[in-house]
Amino acid sequence: MANATLDVLNVNFMLNTLDLSLTSSYVTCAVGILIYSFTLICNLLLLLIIICNRTLHEPMYYLLFNLSLNDLIGISAVVPKVIYDLMFQSSLISYPACVIQAWCLHIYGGATLLILSVMAFDRFIAICHPLRYHSLISKRTVKWLIILIWLTDFALVGALFGLTLHFPVCRTLLVTIYCDNVSLLRLTCATDITVNNIYGLFITGLFHGIGLFSVVFSYTQILLACFKGNDSDSKSKALHTCATHLLVFLIYELSGFAVVLVYRAPYSPPNLQKFMGMTFVIFPPSLNPIIYGVKTREIKVKMKQSYKKIILSLNAKNMSKTKKTLSSQ
């Protein structure tokens, strides 16, 4: 079977799913549903707040909108499938579904780092060059930067998958709990994947290099500007604003580092590897809306206003129903 080319549209592939007892599977499934539902609601709420409030139609919130949208892509690519597999004791996936899952994961990873890089630059201009902020970071400029982010991400990831998908497929067993480019490559009949490995390392280094350089450069300049200034209130506000973005960046990078560390560690349990392998698509998407909701004053205010409107609307409906009931009596 390893040497015979497969008709990928008529063959199901087997994922290396979590090895749990039936009870543990249902408990894990319930926890997964809660985490996914919570993440979905929080990110959708953040998107709606940004869309519905014109005061938030500013460069920083355009970037935050795209970060939240990207988080939904990342977590939705993996968690629903894992929940389904746990619920129905399944481990099968079709080749097109596997490719789509892998594509979404790589798009999510690249876009996260590019968006956070632009957000770091935005904070650098806002704090170090406040008088030039609106001329350098206009709404039009940010819209073009967002388009450039997605086009760059799609082009680089597209080339990566183009190199992988042109190989015929010979195997049906995936070594991971979800599909990614490496696991797809291992399904192929390819004997020489040097070009794939070099290009894969190149775009990984490029994405992380851009992210790390942007954050280190921007925050070094911001810290220097804060220490040079005399206004303590401005310092506090600047550091508070930067802490939010820096925390989000660190959560993403540390989640990815934890995955590499666990997979490299000798004798690490297979289930631990699988759980840790999902952290980079669970922690950032679930924590980002909370961090921005708690740390960003404008979003916190809009969330409170939206909550009050919902409560008032529900109270008004209840009062209307009560009046109708009393009048009918």
N, C-alpha and C positions, 0 to 999 in steps of 0.2 A: 504493500500500500504506500510505502514511503517513496517509491520511485514512479508510481503510476500517476499521471496527471488527472486531476479530478475535475468534474463538471461542477463548479462552485455554486451554481444556481439550483442544483438538485441534491446537494449534500448539506447536512447539518453538522456543525462543529461543536466540540465539547469543551466547555470552560472548566477550569480548575477551581470549582466553587468551594465555599466554606464547608469543612468537615465537622458538622455538628449533629448532636442528637436531635430527635424530632422536637422535644420540648425546648431545647436551646435555640433551635431554628425559629420557632414561633415567637419566642421572647425577643430574639435579635430582629426578627421581622417587624414586631410591634414597635421596638425602639427606632428602627429605620423609618417606619411610616411616620412616627412622631417628629423625628429630625427633619425628614424631607418636607412634611406638611408645614412645620414651623419655618423652615428656610424659604419655602415657596411663598408663604403668606407675608413674611417680613420683606422679602425682595420685591414682591408685587406691590405691597403697600408703599415702599420707598419709590418705586417707579411711578405709581399713581400720584403720590404727593408732588413729585417733581413735575409731572405732566400738568397737573391741575392748578398749580400755583405759579402764576407768571413771575412773581418775585424771585423764584428759584430758577428762572430761565437765564442763568448766568454760566460762564465758561466752566467753573469748578463743578457745577451740578450737571452740566452736559457730560462731563467725564465720569462723574459718579453714577449717572444714569446708565452709561455704557458698561461700567464696571459691574453694576448690579445685574444688568442683562446678561453679561458674560458669565457671572456666577450661576445664573439659572441654567445656562447651557452646560456648564461643567458638572453640576450636581445632578441634573436631569439625564446626563449621558450615562451615568453609572448606577446611582442609587435605585431608581425604579426597577431596573433589570435584576439587581441583587435581591431586592425585596421579592420580586416575582419568583426567582429561583429558590429562595428560602421557603416561600409560601407553598409552592407546588412541587418542591423537591426536584427541580429541573436543573440541567446544566447545559442545555442545548442552545445554540444560536446560529442563525443563518449567516452566510458570508456577507450579503449586503448589509445586514444589521450590524455585524461585527465591524465592517469598514466605516459605517456611519458613526458608531460609538467611538471608534479610534479617532476618526476625523474630528469629532466634537471635542474630545479630550485634548488633542493637540492644539486646536483653535483656542480653546479655553486657556491653556497654559501660556501660549504666546501672547494672546490679547491681554491677559492679566498683567504681565510684565510691561508691555508697551503702554497700556493705559496708566499704570502706576508711575511709569517714567515721565509721562507728560504731566501727570498730577504733581510730581516732585518739582518739575520745571515751573509749573504754574505757581506753586507756593514760593519758589525762589524769586520769581519776578514780583509777586505780590508783596513780599516782605523786604527784599533788597532794593527793588526799583519801583516803589508804589506809584510814583508820579507818571511812570511810563507804562504802567500795567494795562490800562485800557487801550493804549495804542499797540502794544505788543501782543496782548492776549485778548483780542476782540472775539465776539461771538462767531464772526465769520472765520477767523483764524482757527479757532478751536474746532469748528465744524469740519474744516479741511483736514485738520490734524487727525480727527476721529476717522474720517474717510481713509486717510493714509494708513492709520493703524490697522484697520480691517483689511484693506487691500494688501498691505505688506504681509500680514498674518496669513491671509488666504493664499497668497502667491508662494510664500516659503513653505507652508504646510502642504500646499498642492504639489509642489515639486518633490517633497519628501514622499508623498503617497504615490506620485507618478513613478518614482524609482522602484517602489515596492510592488505595485499592482501589475506591472508589466511581466512579472515572473509568473509562470504557471504554478498552481497549488498542488501539493502532493500529500499533505498531512491533514488530519482532522482534529488533533488534540492540541488545545491551547494550554500554555503553562501558567497562565494568570487568571485572576478572577474576572477580569474585564479585558477587552481588546485594546491594544495600542499598536503603534507601528512596528515595534520590535516583535511582538507576538505574531503579527501578520507575516512578518518577514520569515519567522521560523516555520510557518506553514508551507512556504514555497519550496520549489525544487532547486533553488539557486545554490550554486557551489562557490561562487565568488561574490561576496556582498561588501567588498572593500569600499566601493563608491558610496553605497548606502550608509555604511558606518561613518565615513568621513563627513558626508553631508549632514547626517543626523547629529554628530558632535558639533559641526559648524553652526547649525541653527540653534542648538541648545546653548552653546557658548555665546552666540550673538544675542539671543533673547535675555539671558541672565546677565551678560556683560552690559547691555544697554540699561537694564534695570538697576544693576549695582552701581554703575558709573553715575547715572542720573541721581540716585538717592544720595550717594556719598558726596558728589560735587555740590548738589543743591543744599544739603543740610550742613555741610562744612561752611558754605557761604552764609547761610542763615544764622548759624551759631556765631560766626565772626561778627556779623552785623548786629546781632543782639547784644553781644558783649561790648561792642564799641558804643552802642547807644546809651542814653541816659534815662530814657523813659521806661520805668519799671512796668507800667501797665502795658505798654506796647510789647515789651519783652515777654511778659506773661501770656499775652494773647497770641503772639507769634509762636511761642513754644507749644501752647495748647493746640493750636491749629496743626502744627507739624507733627505733634505726637500722634494724632489720629491717623494720619497717612502713614507714618513710620510703623505704627503698630500693625496696620493692615499688611504692609509690605513684609514685615518680619514674620507674621503668621503664615503667609504664603510660602516664604522661603524656608522657614523652619519645618513646615509640614512636608515640603519636598525633601529636605535634608533628612528628616526622620525616616522617610520611605527608603532612601538610599542606605542609611545606616542599618536599618533592620534587615534589609536584603543582603547586605554585606557581612553582617554579624554571623559568625559560625554557630551552628546549632540553634538558631532562632526558630521557634515553632512555626510550622506552615500557616496556621490560622492567624498568628500574630502578624506574619508577613502580609497576609491578605487584608487584614483589618487596617494595618498601617498603610498599605497600598492605596486605601481609599481616603486617607486623611486629607490629602491635598485638594480633594473635591468636596469634602464635607466641612472641615473647619473654616476655611476662608469664606465660602458662600453663606454659611450659617452665622458667622460672627461679624462679617462686614456691615450688614445693615444695623446690627445692634451697636457696634462701635460708632458708626456715623450718626445713628439716631441719638445716642447718649452724648457724644462729644461735640456734635455740630449744633449750635444754638438754633439756627434758622430751621433746620429739619425738626428738632425737638419741639419748637413752637408750633410748626405746621402739623406735626403729629398730634399734639394736644388739641389743636383747633379741630382737626378732622375727627378725633375721638369725641369731642364735645358735640359736634354736629350730628354724629351717628347716634349718640345717646339722646339728644334732643329730638331727633327724628323718630326714634323708637318710642320715646315718651309721648310724643304727639299722636302717633298711631294708636298707642294703647288707650290714650284719653278719648280718641275718636271712636274706638270700638266700644269703650265703656259707655259713652254718651248714646251710641246707637242702641246698645243693649237696654239701657234705662228707658229710652224713648219708646222702644218696642213693648216694654212692660207696661 
